[in-house]
Amino acid sequence: MKPRTKQPTRPIHVTLPIKMLEDFDATLRYNQSRSKKIALLINDYMNGDGALVRETNRRQLLRAICNRSDTDETLRTLLLQILSQSS
């Protein structure tokens, strides 16, 4: 028997570009739910988390910090060195 969810859900219809949906689906593992992932993304957005840090690997995090406009040149140089060594 399937366990009941504690929060009621409602199906919605959204229109997305095909390429975006294909790229999104490519990020999912075989046992992940598209609906759950979209709900998680919306929840994180609503809570101001924006990027999903918990699902971002170290290299992506370093690259994101490096690309921020408020990152000083010393830190950017160090991050670029670390990134070049880990390729």
C-alpha positions as CSV (number, residue, x, y, z in Angstrom):
1,M,0.0,0.0,0.0
2,K,1.3,3.4,-1.0
3,P,1.9,5.7,2.0
4,R,-0.3,8.8,2.2
5,T,1.3,12.2,1.8
6,K,0.9,14.6,4.7
7,Q,0.4,17.6,2.4
8,P,-2.2,17.5,-0.3
9,T,-1.0,18.1,-3.8
10,R,-2.6,19.5,-7.0
11,P,-1.6,18.8,-10.6
12,I,-0.7,21.8,-12.6
13,H,0.1,22.4,-16.3
14,V,3.1,24.4,-17.4
15,T,4.6,25.0,-20.8
16,L,8.4,24.7,-21.2
17,P,10.7,24.7,-24.2
18,I,11.4,21.1,-25.2
19,K,15.2,21.5,-24.9
20,M,14.8,22.9,-21.4
21,L,12.7,19.9,-20.4
22,E,15.1,17.4,-22.0
23,D,18.1,19.1,-20.2
24,F,16.2,19.0,-16.9
25,D,15.2,15.4,-17.4
26,A,18.9,14.6,-18.1
27,T,19.8,15.8,-14.6
28,L,17.4,13.4,-12.9
29,R,18.5,9.9,-11.8
30,Y,16.3,7.0,-12.8
31,N,14.7,6.9,-9.3
32,Q,14.1,10.7,-9.0
33,S,10.7,12.2,-9.5
34,R,10.4,15.2,-11.9
35,S,7.5,16.5,-9.8
36,K,9.4,16.2,-6.5
37,K,12.4,17.9,-8.0
38,I,10.3,20.8,-9.4
39,A,8.6,21.2,-6.0
40,L,12.0,21.3,-4.3
41,L,13.2,23.9,-6.8
42,I,10.1,26.1,-6.2
43,N,10.4,25.6,-2.4
44,D,14.1,26.7,-2.5
45,Y,13.3,29.7,-4.7
46,M,10.5,30.7,-2.3
47,N,12.8,30.4,0.7
48,G,15.4,32.5,-1.1
49,D,17.9,29.7,-1.6
50,G,18.0,30.1,-5.4
51,A,20.7,27.7,-6.4
52,L,20.5,24.3,-4.8
53,V,23.8,24.3,-2.9
54,R,23.1,20.8,-1.5
55,E,23.0,19.4,-5.0
56,T,25.9,21.4,-6.4
57,N,29.3,19.7,-6.6
58,R,32.5,21.4,-5.3
59,R,33.7,22.4,-8.7
60,Q,30.4,24.1,-9.6
61,L,30.4,26.0,-6.2
62,L,34.0,27.2,-6.7
63,R,33.1,28.4,-10.3
64,A,30.0,30.2,-9.0
65,I,32.0,32.0,-6.3
66,C,34.7,32.9,-8.9
67,N,32.1,34.4,-11.2
68,R,30.4,36.6,-8.6
69,S,30.9,40.3,-9.1
70,D,31.8,40.8,-5.4
71,T,34.6,38.3,-5.5
72,D,38.0,40.1,-5.1
73,E,40.8,39.4,-7.5
74,T,43.0,37.5,-4.9
75,L,40.2,35.1,-4.1
76,R,39.4,34.7,-7.8
77,T,43.0,33.9,-8.6
78,L,43.1,31.3,-5.8
79,L,39.9,29.7,-7.0
80,L,41.1,29.6,-10.6
81,Q,44.3,27.8,-9.4
82,I,42.2,25.3,-7.5
83,L,39.9,24.7,-10.4
84,S,42.8,24.3,-12.8
85,Q,44.4,21.7,-10.5
86,S,41.2,19.6,-10.1
87,S,40.5,19.2,-13.8
